Amino acid sequence: MDCLKSYKRSLILVLTPLLLVPLLPLYKEIGLTQRACNCLYMLLLMAVYWCTESLPLGLTALIPLALAPTMGILEAATVSKIYFKDIIVLMFASMIVALAIQQSGLHRRIALTFIKIFGIKPQFLMLGKLDVKKDYFPVIKTHLLKV
């Protein structure tokens, strides 16, 4: 069953752009500009990928980053300003770090060390959490709680 699902996803990934290509030269008949027709192509491609989940949703969301400058919809500088704002890069980097921690098993080692130091009783675990927060509270207080 997984083989059939994988085959279906691969088929959708390959055939969708090919089936939507005839839309591109029809922009005059549709009453659109070339740029608007290219945008419609990208939008339909993303909609099919999004609905069928043949690509992971995060990867589907990055399609405009590659296609918009390539198809002349937007300039690369404009697309980069949209996609690479400081907070977005921070969130993306933190997700990568979280995945790396999960893949390496570091989260288990940290949790086991935490239990080894503070024990398994709930009150000691809470004390350990408070001890960790105590170290970070001055940083939070000085940088985030400025009034």
C-alpha positions in Angstrom: 0.0 0.0 0.0 2.9 2.4 0.8 4.4 1.6 -2.6 1.2 2.6 -4.3 0.9 5.8 -2.3 4.5 6.7 -3.1 3.9 6.0 -6.8 0.8 8.3 -6.7 2.7 11.1 -5.1 5.5 10.8 -7.6 3.0 10.8 -10.4 1.3 13.9 -9.1 4.7 15.7 -8.7 5.6 15.0 -12.3 2.3 15.3 -14.1 0.9 18.4 -12.4 3.5 20.9 -13.9 3.2 19.1 -17.3 -0.6 19.3 -17.3 -0.6 23.0 -16.3 2.0 24.1 -18.9 -0.6 24.6 -21.7 -2.1 27.3 -19.5 1.0 29.5 -19.9 0.7 30.5 -23.6 -3.1 31.1 -23.3 -2.8 34.3 -21.4 -4.2 36.5 -24.2 -7.2 34.3 -24.7 -7.9 34.3 -20.9 -7.5 38.1 -20.8 -4.5 38.1 -18.4 -1.0 39.5 -18.7 1.9 37.1 -19.0 2.9 37.8 -15.5 -0.6 37.2 -14.1 -0.8 33.9 -16.1 2.5 32.8 -14.6 1.2 33.6 -11.1 -1.9 31.6 -11.8 0.3 28.6 -12.9 2.3 28.8 -9.7 -0.9 29.2 -7.6 -2.6 26.2 -9.2 0.6 24.1 -8.9 0.8 24.9 -5.2 -2.9 24.2 -4.7 -2.6 20.8 -6.2 0.5 20.0 -4.2 -1.1 21.4 -1.0 -4.4 19.5 -1.4 -2.8 16.1 -2.4 0.2 16.6 0.0 2.4 15.0 -2.6 5.1 17.4 -1.3 5.4 18.3 2.4 3.4 21.4 3.2 6.6 23.3 4.3 8.3 22.5 1.0 5.1 23.5 -1.0 5.2 26.9 0.8 8.7 27.5 -0.5 7.7 27.0 -4.2 7.2 30.8 -4.7 10.8 31.4 -3.5 12.1 29.5 -6.5 9.4 30.1 -9.1 8.4 33.7 -8.6 11.8 35.1 -9.7 12.3 32.4 -12.3 8.9 33.1 -14.0 9.2 36.9 -13.8 6.4 37.3 -11.3 8.5 39.2 -8.7 12.1 40.2 -8.5 14.3 38.0 -6.3 15.0 40.9 -3.9 11.3 41.3 -3.3 10.7 37.6 -2.7 13.7 37.4 -0.4 12.4 40.4 1.7 9.1 38.5 2.1 10.6 35.1 3.0 13.7 36.1 4.9 12.4 38.5 7.6 14.4 38.2 10.8 11.6 36.4 12.8 11.0 33.9 10.0 14.7 33.0 9.8 14.8 32.7 13.6 11.8 30.3 13.6 13.3 28.3 10.7 16.7 28.0 12.4 15.0 27.0 15.7 13.1 24.3 13.9 16.3 22.9 12.4 17.9 22.9 15.8 14.9 21.1 17.4 15.0 18.5 14.6 18.7 18.0 15.1 18.2 17.6 18.9 15.4 15.1 18.3 17.3 13.1 15.6 20.5 12.8 17.8 18.5 11.8 20.9 19.8 14.7 22.9 16.4 15.5 24.3 16.3 12.1 26.0 19.8 12.6 27.4 18.8 16.0 28.8 15.6 14.6 30.4 17.4 11.7 31.9 20.1 13.9 33.3 17.5 16.2 34.7 15.8 13.3 36.4 19.1 12.0 37.7 19.9 15.3 39.3 16.4 16.2 40.7 14.8 12.8 41.2 11.4 11.6 40.0 9.1 13.2 42.6 6.9 15.9 41.1 7.9 18.5 43.7 11.6 18.0 42.9 11.0 18.1 39.1 9.2 21.4 39.6 12.1 22.7 41.7 14.4 21.7 38.9 12.4 23.6 36.4 12.4 26.6 38.7 16.1 26.3 39.1 16.6 26.3 35.3 14.2 29.3 34.9 16.1 31.2 37.7 19.2 31.3 35.4 17.3 32.7 32.5 15.0 35.1 34.3 17.5 38.0 34.4 18.0 37.7 30.7 14.2 37.7 30.1 13.7 40.5 32.5 16.4 42.8 30.9 15.7 42.0 27.2 12.0 41.2 26.9 10.3 43.0 29.7 11.6 46.5 29.0 8.8 49.0 29.6 
